[in-house]
Amino acid sequence: MPGQSAAWKVNLWVSGSGSFINIVAMTIMLPFLPHYLGTLGDYTQSETFLWSSLVYSSTFITAALFAPLWGRLSDRYGCKVNLIRASIGMFLCMTLMGLASSAWQMVILRLLAGVAGGYTSGATILMAKEAPESRAGHAQGVLSACILAGSLAGPILGGFLSAYVGMREALFITGGLIFFNVLATTLLIKETQVAQVSRESTEAPASPFNHMVWALLIATMGLLIANLSIEPIIYSIVSDMEHYPLAATSAAGIVLAATALGCLLSSLMLGSFADRFGAMRIAMYGFSAGALLIIPQAFVTDVYTLTLLRFAMGLALGGVLPCLKAALKHAYTDTEHLGRVMGLSTSFQYIGQVAGPMMGGIVAATWGTAPVFHVTAAVALLCAILIAISMHRSRDHDSQAIAS
């Protein structure tokens, strides 16, 4: 028993650090991507911007499509094998990106990275299976914090390495970090649950999703929409506000960083609260508080107030994702096919990552920037209501089961 207790903690920190490295790899080229593409061909500025958007978004498209597949394979062959596969795939793709000679090659490699990757979703499935029931929220909170830290560190590291070492060299260094992750995953992760799942049981049809599972999946997508809706228009929002003595670009970066910092701190705290007070309840409160904090953002006139509100919003919403992951583990009782639902949850995350910025851009182009906050608050509030309804239906179902 003590050995098993230590094993899940080692698994958590190895998979958490591996998730951090993989997110760094996904985001490290953000600061220099247009410049890097400019070295690969004779592109106009508009063509460079188009290629940059295509290169960056392509990974999330294929990752969303393949995440359920990797979840099912984790059920059948174990999570560790899937994590090693994802690490090797990312190592090859990142190294080849450093050797790319055209924008088309970068698009293809980023598409393949989405197909071959999936380390973070694999880590989520691993800890959903390995973490004790009483620490499920804590485990998902640590993983979420590692992912958020990677999204913060990636652009910073990319900007530093590209300036002082070189852009291609930055990609090679990232490939080296991922190779280290391959070794750590292979040597240190111990999967204790594989032996309990037979090949015959994984080949049997999985149980259908109940209403609570669907509510949690939709809420996962809604959470990413709420967090990311203003990202493509943040410069326009900040430039219309009082931001002296900061430049508009610096102010925009500070606002985004404040949101990410709030999310990072919240992930570490709310995951543990979910273990004590219930994941669904904490997620509902987080969505509700987030909606209340988004509404006044439409009316502020200076960047400093907006920064404080975005930080508070990050605290409210940032810990919701690990709560939703922990709740999924409880809601989907077919534990032998848990990877299936966790993989699908990752797909809904990626859909939200694409839909959120798209929604923000469309609403801003149609009605202006202020309505983006109103629509975003409505999304967060609808997610809170959806979870509340699902909890009420679950209680009614439990009461009827006891009565019968």
ROMAR-716447 format. One line per 2 residues: number of its first residue (from 0); their letters; for each residue x, y, z of N, C-alpha, C. Coordinates in steps of 0.05 Angstrom, whole numbers. Example, Ala and Ser with C-alpha at 12.3 -4.5 7.8 and 13.67 -1.06 7.14 Angstrom:
0	as	264/-114/156/246/-90/156/264/-66/156  257/-45/142/273/-21/143/258/1/157
END
This chain:
0	mp	16/-24/0/0/0/0/17/25/0  38/27/18/55/51/17/68/54/-10
2	gq	77/31/-23/89/33/-49/70/43/-70  45/34/-68/25/43/-88/20/73/-84
4	sa	20/82/-58/15/110/-53/37/127/-65  62/118/-62/85/133/-73/84/132/-103
6	aw	75/110/-115/76/107/-144/58/128/-158  34/133/-147/17/152/-161/28/180/-159
8	kv	42/186/-137/54/213/-135/77/216/-154  94/195/-158/115/196/-178/103/200/-205
10	nl	82/184/-211/69/186/-237/59/215/-242  48/227/-221/37/254/-224/59/274/-231
12	wv	81/273/-217/102/293/-222/117/287/-248  120/262/-256/133/257/-282/114/265/-305
14	sg	89/257/-303/70/264/-324/64/294/-324  65/307/-301/61/336/-299/84/351/-312
16	sg	109/343/-306/132/356/-319/133/350/-349  124/326/-356/123/319/-385/102/336/-399
18	sf	79/341/-386/58/358/-398/69/387/-401  84/396/-380/96/423/-382/114/425/-406
20	in	131/405/-410/150/406/-432/136/405/-459  115/389/-461/100/387/-486/85/413/-493
22	iv	74/426/-473/61/452/-478/81/473/-485  105/472/-473/126/490/-481/133/486/-510
24	am	134/461/-518/140/455/-547/118/465/-565  93/464/-556/71/473/-573/71/504/-576
26	ti	82/518/-556/79/547/-556/105/562/-559  127/548/-560/153/562/-560/158/579/-585
28	ml	145/572/-607/150/587/-631/132/611/-635  113/616/-616/95/638/-619/109/665/-623
30	pf	130/672/-607/142/698/-610/156/702/-637  166/681/-649/182/684/-673/170/670/-698
32	lp	146/659/-695/134/644/-717/133/660/-744  122/684/-744/122/699/-770/150/703/-781
34	hy	168/710/-764/196/715/-773/209/689/-783  203/667/-770/214/642/-778/204/634/-806
36	lg	177/638/-810/166/631/-836/177/650/-857  184/674/-850/195/693/-869/222/683/-879
38	tl	236/667/-863/262/656/-872/259/631/-889  234/621/-891/230/596/-907/221/601/-935
40	gd	215/627/-942/206/633/-969/202/662/-972  196/670/-997/192/699/-1003/162/705/-1002
42	yt	152/710/-977/124/714/-972/119/744/-966  96/754/-975/87/781/-968/79/780/-939
44	qs	75/804/-927/67/806/-899/40/792/-895  21/797/-912/-6/784/-909/-4/754/-912
46	et	13/744/-930/17/715/-933/30/703/-908  49/718/-897/62/709/-873/42/706/-850
48	fl	25/726/-846/4/725/-825/-14/701/-830  -22/697/-855/-40/674/-861/-27/648/-855
50	ws	-2/645/-863/13/620/-858/17/616/-828  23/638/-813/27/636/-784/2/625/-770
52	sl	-22/636/-778/-47/626/-766/-52/597/-773  -46/590/-798/-50/562/-806/-32/543/-792
54	vy	-6/551/-790/13/533/-777/6/529/-748  -2/551/-734/-7/548/-705/-32/532/-699
56	ss	-54/538/-715/-80/525/-709/-81/496/-718  -64/488/-737/-66/461/-749/-63/439/-728
58	tf	-45/444/-709/-40/424/-688/-65/418/-672  -80/439/-665/-104/435/-648/-126/420/-663
60	it	-127/424/-690/-148/411/-705/-144/381/-705  -120/372/-712/-115/343/-712/-115/331/-684
62	aa	-105/347/-664/-105/337/-637/-134/332/-627  -153/350/-635/-181/346/-627/-192/321/-640
64	lf	-185/315/-665/-195/292/-679/-184/266/-668  -159/266/-659/-146/241/-652/-146/235/-622
66	ap	-153/255/-605/-153/250/-576/-171/227/-568  -195/224/-578/-212/201/-570/-199/174/-577
68	lw	-185/173/-600/-172/148/-608/-150/141/-588  -133/160/-581/-112/155/-561/-124/147/-534
70	gr	-148/158/-528/-161/151/-503/-169/121/-503  -180/113/-526/-189/84/-528/-165/66/-527
72	ls	-143/74/-541/-119/57/-540/-107/56/-512  -109/77/-497/-100/77/-469/-115/57/-453
74	dr	-141/54/-458/-157/34/-444/-148/6/-451  -140/2/-476/-133/-25/-485/-104/-33/-478
76	yg	-85/-15/-483/-57/-22/-480/-43/-9/-457  -57/9/-443/-45/23/-420/-36/51/-427
78	ck	-35/68/-407/-29/96/-411/1/101/-416  18/85/-403/46/90/-405/56/87/-434
80	vn	47/66/-448/54/63/-476/45/86/-493  22/97/-487/11/120/-502/28/145/-496
82	li	37/148/-472/53/171/-465/81/170/-479  92/146/-480/118/143/-494/115/148/-523
84	ra	93/138/-535/87/143/-563/85/172/-569  70/187/-552/65/215/-556/91/231/-554
86	si	108/223/-535/134/237/-531/152/233/-555  154/208/-565/171/203/-588/160/218/-613
88	gm	134/218/-616/122/233/-638/128/263/-637  126/275/-614/132/303/-611/161/309/-615
90	fl	178/291/-605/207/294/-609/215/295/-639  203/276/-654/209/276/-683/198/301/-697
92	cm	174/308/-690/162/332/-704/177/357/-697  184/362/-672/198/386/-665/225/387/-677
94	tl	239/365/-678/266/364/-690/264/370/-720  244/358/-733/241/363/-762/232/392/-768
96	mg	218/404/-749/210/432/-753/235/450/-755  256/443/-740/281/458/-741/295/454/-767
98	la	287/434/-783/300/429/-809/282/437/-832  258/448/-826/239/454/-847/250/476/-866
100	ss	241/474/-891/250/493/-912/227/507/-926  202/503/-918/180/517/-930/157/518/-910
102	aw	138/536/-915/115/539/-897/97/514/-899  95/502/-923/79/478/-925/90/455/-908
104	qm	116/453/-906/128/433/-889/121/438/-860  121/463/-852/113/470/-824/84/462/-818
106	vi	67/468/-837/38/460/-833/36/430/-830  49/415/-848/47/386/-847/58/376/-820
108	lr	81/386/-812/93/377/-787/76/384/-762  63/408/-763/45/415/-741/20/398/-741
110	ll	10/390/-765/-12/372/-766/-4/345/-754  20/335/-761/30/310/-751/34/311/-721
112	ag	43/335/-711/47/338/-682/20/334/-668  -1/344/-680/-28/340/-667/-36/311/-668
114	va	-29/297/-690/-35/268/-692/-18/252/-673  8/257/-674/26/240/-658/28/247/-629
116	gg	19/272/-622/21/282/-595/0/270/-577  -10/286/-559/-30/277/-540/-18/269/-513
118	yt	5/280/-506/17/273/-481/0/284/-458  -10/309/-460/-25/320/-438/-51/305/-434
120	sg	-65/297/-455/-89/281/-452/-83/254/-440  -60/242/-449/-52/217/-438/-46/219/-408
122	at	-34/241/-400/-28/245/-372/-53/248/-355  -73/262/-367/-99/265/-354/-112/237/-349
124	il	-111/220/-370/-123/194/-367/-108/177/-347  -81/179/-347/-65/164/-328/-72/170/-299
126	ma	-74/197/-294/-79/205/-266/-108/200/-258  -126/201/-278/-154/194/-272/-156/165/-263
128	ke	-139/148/-273/-139/120/-266/-122/114/-241  -100/128/-239/-80/121/-218/-84/135/-192
130	ap	-94/160/-192/-97/176/-168/-119/164/-150  -115/163/-124/-136/154/-106/-161/171/-109
132	es	-184/159/-104/-209/173/-107/-210/199/-91  -198/199/-67/-198/222/-50/-179/244/-59
134	ra	-161/239/-78/-142/259/-88/-145/264/-118  -167/256/-129/-171/260/-158/-170/289/-166
136	gh	-183/306/-151/-183/335/-158/-156/347/-155  -141/339/-134/-114/349/-130/-96/341/-154
138	aq	-98/316/-162/-81/307/-184/-87/322/-210  -113/326/-216/-120/341/-241/-112/370/-238
140	gv	-113/381/-213/-105/409/-209/-75/413/-215  -59/394/-205/-30/396/-210/-24/394/-240
142	ls	-37/375/-254/-33/373/-283/-42/398/-297  -65/409/-290/-74/434/-302/-55/457/-297
144	ac	-44/458/-273/-24/479/-267/1/476/-284  10/451/-288/34/446/-304/29/455/-333
146	il	5/449/-343/-2/457/-371/-2/487/-373  -15/501/-354/-16/530/-355/12/542/-352
148	ag	28/530/-335/56/540/-332/71/537/-358  66/515/-372/79/511/-398/71/532/-419
150	sl	45/539/-418/35/559/-437/46/587/-431  54/592/-405/67/617/-398/96/616/-405
152	ag	109/594/-399/138/592/-403/146/589/-432  129/576/-448/136/571/-476/143/596/-492
154	pi	125/616/-493/131/641/-507/155/656/-496  158/656/-469/181/670/-457/207/657/-465
156	lg	208/630/-463/232/615/-471/237/618/-501  216/618/-517/219/621/-546/231/647/-553
158	gf	221/669/-540/232/695/-546/261/698/-538  268/686/-515/296/688/-506/315/671/-524
160	ls	307/646/-529/325/629/-545/328/639/-574  306/648/-586/307/658/-613/325/682/-616
162	ay	325/699/-595/341/723/-595/371/718/-591  377/699/-573/405/696/-564/418/670/-575
164	vg	402/651/-584/413/626/-594/406/622/-624  382/627/-631/373/623/-659/346/609/-659
166	mr	331/614/-681/303/603/-682/304/573/-687  320/563/-705/322/535/-710/333/521/-685
168	ea	353/533/-673/365/522/-649/345/519/-626  326/539/-625/306/537/-604/288/512/-607
170	lf	283/506/-632/267/482/-638/283/456/-632  309/456/-638/326/433/-631/328/429/-601
172	it	331/451/-586/333/450/-557/307/438/-546  284/447/-557/258/437/-548/256/407/-553
174	gg	266/398/-577/267/370/-583/283/354/-563  305/366/-554/322/353/-533/307/350/-507
176	li	292/371/-499/276/369/-475/255/347/-477  243/344/-500/223/323/-504/236/296/-503
178	ff	261/293/-513/275/268/-512/280/260/-483  287/280/-466/291/275/-438/264/266/-426
180	nv	242/277/-436/216/268/-426/210/239/-434  219/231/-458/216/203/-466/230/184/-446
182	la	254/191/-438/269/175/-419/255/174/-392  247/198/-382/234/199/-355/208/183/-355
184	tt	193/185/-376/167/171/-377/172/140/-378  192/132/-394/198/104/-397/208/92/-371
186	ll	225/106/-357/239/95/-334/224/98/-307  209/120/-305/198/127/-278/168/121/-274
188	ik	152/122/-296/124/118/-292/117/89/-288  103/83/-267/94/56/-260/64/55/-261
190	et	53/40/-280/24/39/-283/13/14/-269  -2/19/-248/-12/-3/-231/-39/-14/-239
192	qv	-54/2/-256/-81/-6/-262/-83/-24/-287  -62/-27/-303/-64/-42/-328/-72/-71/-323
194	aq	-60/-83/-302/-65/-111/-297/-94/-117/-290  -109/-96/-281/-136/-100/-273/-155/-100/-297
196	vs	-145/-92/-320/-163/-90/-344/-155/-110/-364  -172/-129/-370/-166/-150/-389/-171/-141/-417
198	re	-158/-154/-437/-162/-147/-465/-191/-152/-473  -203/-173/-462/-231/-179/-469/-250/-157/-460
200	st	-245/-146/-436/-263/-125/-426/-261/-100/-443  -237/-94/-452/-234/-69/-468/-245/-73/-496
202	ea	-248/-97/-505/-260/-102/-531/-290/-101/-530  -301/-104/-505/-330/-102/-502/-340/-74/-507
204	pa	-365/-71/-515/-376/-44/-520/-375/-27/-495  -367/-1/-498/-366/17/-475/-394/25/-467
206	sp	-398/32/-442/-424/41/-433/-431/68/-446  -456/73/-451/-464/99/-463/-461/121/-442
208	fn	-457/146/-452/-454/169/-434/-481/176/-422  -481/183/-396/-505/193/-384/-506/224/-387
210	hm	-528/236/-377/-532/265/-380/-510/281/-367  -500/271/-344/-479/286/-330/-453/286/-346
212	vw	-446/265/-359/-422/264/-375/-424/285/-397  -447/285/-411/-450/305/-433/-449/333/-422
214	al	-461/338/-399/-461/365/-387/-432/373/-381  -416/355/-371/-388/361/-365/-371/366/-390
216	li	-376/351/-411/-362/355/-436/-369/382/-448  -394/389/-448/-402/415/-459/-391/438/-442
218	at	-391/434/-415/-380/455/-398/-350/458/-402  -336/436/-408/-307/438/-414/-303/456/-438
220	mg	-318/452/-459/-316/469/-483/-323/498/-476  -344/502/-460/-352/529/-452/-331/543/-436
222	ll	-317/528/-419/-296/540/-403/-274/552/-420  -265/537/-440/-244/547/-458/-253/571/-474
224	ia	-278/570/-482/-290/593/-496/-289/618/-479  -297/615/-453/-297/638/-435/-269/649/-430
226	nl	-250/631/-428/-222/639/-421/-209/653/-445  -215/645/-469/-199/653/-492/-214/672/-511
228	si	-238/681/-505/-254/696/-524/-241/723/-532  -227/736/-514/-216/763/-520/-188/762/-531
230	ep	-175/738/-532/-147/738/-540/-141/750/-568  -157/744/-588/-151/756/-614/-156/786/-616
232	ii	-171/797/-597/-178/826/-599/-167/841/-575  -149/829/-559/-140/843/-535/-126/869/-541
234	ys	-111/870/-563/-97/895/-570/-117/917/-575  -139/911/-590/-159/931/-596/-173/941/-571
236	iv	-178/922/-552/-191/929/-527/-173/948/-511  -148/941/-508/-130/956/-491/-123/983/-503
238	sd	-120/984/-529/-113/1009/-542/-134/1031/-539  -159/1023/-534/-180/1043/-529/-183/1051/-500
240	me	-166/1040/-483/-167/1046/-454/-143/1063/-447  -145/1074/-422/-122/1088/-410/-101/1068/-402
242	hy	-77/1070/-414/-56/1050/-408/-29/1064/-403  -28/1090/-400/-3/1104/-394/8/1095/-367
244	pl	35/1091/-365/56/1096/-385/63/1072/-402  47/1051/-401/53/1027/-417/45/1031/-446
246	aa	60/1018/-464/52/1017/-491/28/997/-493  12/1000/-514/-11/983/-517/-4/954/-519
248	ts	18/948/-533/26/920/-535/34/908/-508  49/924/-493/58/915/-466/34/911/-448
250	aa	15/930/-449/-9/928/-433/-25/903/-440  -27/897/-466/-42/874/-474/-29/848/-463
252	gi	-2/847/-464/12/824/-454/8/821/-424  8/843/-409/4/842/-380/-24/832/-374
254	vl	-44/841/-389/-72/831/-384/-74/801/-388  -62/791/-409/-63/762/-415/-48/747/-394
256	aa	-24/757/-386/-8/744/-366/-22/743/-339  -37/764/-332/-52/765/-307/-73/743/-306
258	ta	-87/740/-329/-107/719/-331/-95/691/-327  -72/687/-341/-59/661/-339/-49/656/-311
260	lg	-38/677/-298/-28/673/-270/-51/666/-251  -74/679/-254/-97/673/-238/-106/644/-242
262	cl	-106/635/-267/-114/607/-274/-94/588/-261  -68/594/-262/-48/577/-252/-51/573/-222
264	ls	-55/595/-207/-58/593/-178/-84/578/-171  -105/584/-186/-131/571/-181/-130/541/-185
266	sl	-115/532/-206/-114/504/-212/-102/488/-188  -83/500/-174/-71/487/-152/-89/486/-127
268	ml	-106/506/-125/-123/508/-101/-150/494/-104  -164/500/-126/-191/490/-129/-193/460/-133
270	gs	-172/448/-144/-171/419/-147/-174/405/-120  -159/415/-100/-161/404/-73/-188/409/-60
272	fa	-199/433/-65/-225/439/-55/-246/420/-66  -243/412/-91/-261/394/-104/-262/367/-89
274	dr	-238/358/-80/-237/333/-64/-252/335/-38  -253/359/-27/-266/363/-1/-296/369/-3
276	fg	-304/386/-22/-331/396/-23/-347/386/-48  -334/372/-66/-348/362/-89/-340/377/-114
278	am	-331/362/-135/-321/375/-159/-343/390/-174  -367/379/-176/-388/392/-191/-396/418/-177
280	ri	-398/418/-151/-406/442/-137/-385/464/-140  -359/458/-138/-338/478/-141/-338/489/-170
282	am	-342/471/-190/-343/480/-217/-366/499/-222  -390/493/-210/-413/511/-213/-407/538/-201
284	yg	-396/539/-177/-389/564/-164/-368/580/-180  -349/565/-191/-328/578/-207/-339/591/-232
286	fs	-357/577/-246/-370/589/-270/-386/614/-262  -401/612/-240/-418/634/-232/-402/658/-224
288	ag	-380/654/-209/-363/677/-201/-349/688/-226  -341/671/-244/-328/680/-269/-347/698/-285
290	al	-372/690/-288/-392/706/-303/-395/734/-290  -397/734/-263/-400/760/-250/-376/778/-253
292	li	-352/766/-255/-328/782/-259/-323/790/-288  -335/777/-307/-332/784/-335/-349/808/-342
294	ip	-374/809/-331/-393/831/-338/-381/859/-335  -368/866/-312/-358/893/-310/-334/899/-328
296	qa	-322/879/-339/-299/884/-357/-307/899/-382  -333/898/-389/-343/913/-413/-344/943/-408
298	fv	-343/951/-382/-347/979/-376/-323/994/-365  -301/979/-360/-277/992/-349/-264/1010/-370
300	td	-250/1030/-360/-237/1049/-379/-207/1051/-377  -195/1035/-358/-166/1035/-356/-156/1006/-354
302	vy	-132/1002/-364/-121/975/-366/-115/963/-339  -110/979/-318/-103/969/-292/-127/956/-278
304	tl	-150/968/-281/-175/955/-271/-181/930/-286  -177/931/-313/-182/907/-329/-163/884/-321
306	tl	-138/891/-315/-119/870/-306/-128/857/-280  -137/873/-261/-146/862/-236/-170/844/-240
308	lr	-189/853/-257/-213/837/-262/-206/811/-276  -187/812/-295/-179/788/-310/-165/769/-291
310	fa	-149/779/-273/-135/762/-253/-155/748/-235  -175/764/-226/-196/752/-209/-213/731/-224
312	mg	-218/737/-250/-232/718/-267/-216/693/-270  -190/696/-273/-172/672/-275/-174/655/-250
314	la	-175/668/-226/-177/654/-201/-204/639/-200  -225/650/-211/-251/638/-210/-253/614/-230
316	lg	-243/618/-254/-246/598/-276/-223/578/-278  -200/586/-269/-176/570/-275/-177/542/-262
318	gv	-189/541/-238/-191/515/-225/-215/498/-233  -231/509/-252/-255/494/-260/-248/469/-276
320	lp	-227/472/-293/-221/449/-311/-213/424/-295  -195/426/-275/-190/401/-260/-214/391/-245
322	cl	-232/409/-237/-257/400/-225/-274/384/-245  -276/394/-270/-291/380/-290/-279/353/-296
324	ka	-252/351/-297/-239/326/-302/-244/306/-279  -242/316/-254/-247/298/-232/-277/289/-232
326	al	-295/307/-238/-323/300/-239/-329/280/-261  -315/281/-283/-318/261/-304/-311/233/-294
328	kh	-290/232/-278/-282/206/-268/-304/194/-251  -318/211/-235/-340/201/-218/-365/195/-234
330	ay	-370/212/-255/-395/210/-270/-396/186/-289  -372/179/-300/-371/156/-319/-362/131/-304
332	td	-382/115/-297/-377/92/-279/-363/69/-293  -361/69/-320/-348/47/-334/-318/52/-333
334	te	-305/45/-311/-277/51/-306/-258/38/-326  -267/16/-338/-249/2/-357/-248/16/-384
336	hl	-266/35/-388/-265/51/-413/-262/81/-406  -249/87/-384/-247/115/-375/-231/132/-395
338	gr	-211/119/-408/-195/134/-427/-212/145/-450  -233/131/-457/-251/140/-478/-263/167/-472
340	vm	-274/170/-448/-288/195/-442/-267/217/-436  -244/210/-425/-223/231/-420/-212/241/-447
342	gl	-209/223/-466/-199/231/-492/-219/250/-506  -245/243/-503/-265/260/-515/-266/287/-501
344	st	-261/287/-475/-260/313/-460/-237/331/-471  -215/319/-478/-193/334/-490/-201/346/-517
346	sf	-216/330/-532/-226/341/-558/-244/365/-554  -261/364/-534/-279/387/-528/-262/411/-519
348	qy	-240/406/-505/-222/428/-498/-211/441/-523  -201/425/-542/-189/436/-566/-210/451/-583
350	ig	-235/441/-583/-256/454/-597/-261/482/-585  -261/483/-558/-264/508/-544/-241/527/-550
352	qv	-217/517/-553/-193/533/-559/-196/547/-586  -209/533/-604/-213/545/-631/-238/562/-631
354	ag	-260/553/-618/-285/568/-619/-284/594/-603  -269/594/-581/-268/618/-564/-258/642/-579
356	pm	-233/641/-590/-223/664/-605/-239/670/-629  -251/650/-643/-268/655/-666/-293/671/-658
358	mg	-305/662/-636/-329/676/-626/-323/705/-619  -300/709/-605/-292/736/-598/-288/754/-622
360	gi	-275/743/-642/-270/759/-666/-295/765/-681  -313/746/-684/-338/750/-699/-356/771/-684
362	va	-359/768/-658/-376/786/-643/-364/814/-644  -338/817/-641/-325/843/-642/-329/856/-669
364	at	-326/841/-690/-329/851/-717/-357/860/-723  -377/846/-710/-405/852/-716/-416/874/-698
366	wg	-411/873/-672/-423/891/-653/-403/909/-638  -377/903/-639/-358/918/-623/-346/901/-601
368	ta	-326/912/-587/-311/896/-567/-327/892/-541  -342/912/-532/-357/909/-507/-376/885/-507
370	pv	-391/880/-528/-409/857/-528/-395/830/-525  -369/829/-532/-354/804/-529/-355/795/-499
372	fh	-352/815/-481/-353/808/-453/-381/799/-444  -402/811/-456/-429/803/-449/-435/774/-458
374	vt	-427/768/-483/-431/741/-493/-414/721/-477  -390/728/-471/-373/710/-455/-384/704/-428
376	aa	-395/725/-415/-407/721/-388/-432/703/-391  -447/706/-412/-470/689/-417/-462/660/-420
378	va	-440/655/-434/-430/628/-438/-422/615/-410  -408/631/-394/-400/621/-367/-425/615/-350
380	ll	-445/633/-351/-469/630/-335/-485/606/-344  -487/602/-371/-501/578/-381/-488/552/-372
382	ca	-461/552/-371/-447/528/-362/-453/523/-332  -455/544/-316/-462/541/-288/-490/529/-285
384	il	-509/540/-301/-536/530/-300/-537/501/-310  -522/494/-331/-521/467/-341/-512/447/-319
386	ia	-491/455/-305/-481/437/-284/-501/435/-261  -514/458/-254/-534/457/-232/-557/438/-239
388	is	-566/440/-264/-588/423/-273/-579/393/-272  -555/388/-281/-545/361/-281/-543/350/-253
390	mh	-533/367/-234/-532/358/-206/-560/352/-195  -579/369/-202/-606/365/-192/-618/339/-203
392	rs	-614/334/-229/-624/309/-241/-611/285/-228  -585/288/-222/-571/265/-210/-582/259/-182
394	rd	-587/280/-166/-599/276/-140/-626/263/-141  -643/272/-161/-669/260/-164/-667/231/-172
396	hd	-648/225/-189/-644/197/-198/-635/180/-174  -617/190/-157/-608/175/-134/-630/170/-114
398	sq	-648/191/-111/-670/189/-92/-690/167/-102  -695/167/-128/-713/147/-139/-702/119/-136
400	ai	-675/117/-140/-662/90/-138/-664/80/-109  -661/98/-89/-663/90/-61/-692/82/-54
402	as	-711/98/-64/-739/92/-59/-748/65/-70  -737/59/-94/-745/34/-107/-731/10/-94
END
